[in-house]
């Protein structure tokens, strides 16, 4: 699993996901991030998993890498990056832990 650098690929995938979201859906992006400096986001390793599921007679195999998304010293999301055994991206998901980053208390 490590020879394909899954954590580094997941980090690239995360920044591609965020930058695409910012470009393609500016209104939705702004609701969450506002004018916050997203370059301050820190990505830390959470886990890596080798997944082999059987669907009917066809195995579904992939590597899932999970990164913690840290902003202002708090966990705001987890990013899940799935790739096949050749290192090619299959899918990714960003799951937020907090609804608003810019909420002022």
C-alpha positions as CSV (number, residue, x, y, z in Angstrom):
1,X,0.0,0.0,0.0
2,X,2.8,2.4,0.9
3,X,4.6,2.3,-2.5
4,X,1.8,4.4,-4.0
5,X,2.1,7.1,-1.3
6,X,-1.5,7.0,-0.3
7,X,-1.3,9.8,2.3
8,X,0.4,12.2,-0.1
9,X,-2.1,11.3,-2.9
10,X,-4.9,11.9,-0.4
11,X,-3.5,15.4,0.5
12,X,-3.3,16.3,-3.2
13,X,-6.9,15.0,-3.6
14,X,-8.1,17.1,-0.7
15,X,-6.7,20.3,-2.0
16,X,-8.1,19.5,-5.5
17,X,-11.5,18.9,-3.9
18,X,-11.5,22.2,-1.9
19,X,-10.2,24.3,-4.8
20,X,-12.8,22.8,-7.2
21,X,-15.5,23.5,-4.7
22,X,-14.4,27.1,-4.3
23,X,-14.4,27.6,-8.0
24,X,-17.5,25.6,-9.0
25,X,-19.9,26.5,-6.1
26,X,-18.7,29.8,-4.6
27,X,-21.9,30.5,-2.8
28,X,-21.9,27.2,-0.9
29,X,-18.2,27.4,-0.2
30,X,-18.6,30.9,1.2
31,X,-21.4,29.8,3.6
32,X,-18.9,27.5,5.3
33,X,-15.6,29.2,4.9
34,X,-16.4,32.9,4.4
35,X,-13.2,34.8,4.1
36,X,-11.2,32.4,6.3
37,X,-7.6,31.7,5.2
38,X,-7.9,28.0,4.2
39,X,-4.1,27.8,3.7
40,X,-4.1,27.4,7.5
41,X,-5.8,24.0,7.2
42,X,-3.6,21.2,8.5
43,X,-4.0,17.6,7.3
44,X,-3.0,14.8,9.6
45,X,-3.0,11.1,9.1
46,X,-5.9,9.3,10.7
47,X,-5.8,5.8,9.1
48,X,-5.4,3.7,6.1
49,X,-7.4,0.6,5.2
50,X,-7.1,-2.2,2.6
51,X,-10.7,-2.9,1.7
52,X,-11.9,-6.1,-0.1
53,X,-15.6,-6.5,-0.5
54,X,-17.4,-9.1,-2.6
55,X,-20.3,-7.9,-4.6
56,X,-21.9,-11.0,-6.2
57,X,-19.0,-12.7,-7.8
58,X,-16.9,-9.6,-8.3
59,X,-14.5,-8.4,-5.6
60,X,-14.4,-4.6,-5.0
61,X,-10.9,-3.8,-3.8
62,X,-9.4,-0.5,-2.9
63,X,-7.2,1.4,-0.4
64,X,-9.0,4.0,1.7
65,X,-6.9,6.8,3.3
66,X,-8.5,9.0,5.9
67,X,-7.1,12.4,6.8
68,X,-8.1,14.7,9.7
69,X,-8.8,18.2,8.6
70,X,-7.6,20.6,11.3
71,X,-8.4,24.3,11.4
72,X,-7.6,26.7,14.2
73,X,-6.5,23.7,16.4
74,X,-9.9,21.9,16.0
75,X,-11.0,18.9,14.0
76,X,-13.5,20.3,11.4
77,X,-13.7,17.3,9.0
78,X,-12.4,14.0,7.8
79,X,-11.4,13.4,4.2
80,X,-11.7,9.9,2.8
81,X,-9.7,9.1,-0.4
82,X,-10.2,5.8,-2.2
83,X,-7.8,4.5,-4.8
84,X,-7.3,1.2,-6.6
85,X,-4.2,-1.0,-6.1
86,X,-2.5,0.8,-9.0
87,X,-2.8,4.1,-7.2
88,X,-5.5,5.6,-9.4
89,X,-8.2,7.7,-7.6
90,X,-11.6,6.1,-7.4
91,X,-13.6,8.4,-5.2
92,X,-13.3,10.9,-2.3
93,X,-15.6,12.2,0.4
94,X,-15.2,15.2,2.7
95,X,-17.3,14.8,5.9
96,X,-17.6,17.8,8.2
97,X,-17.6,17.5,11.9
98,X,-18.7,21.1,12.5
99,X,-21.3,22.9,10.5
100,X,-19.7,26.4,10.4
101,X,-16.1,27.3,10.7
102,X,-16.8,31.0,10.9
103,X,-19.3,30.9,13.7
104,X,-18.4,33.6,16.2
105,X,-19.3,32.9,19.9
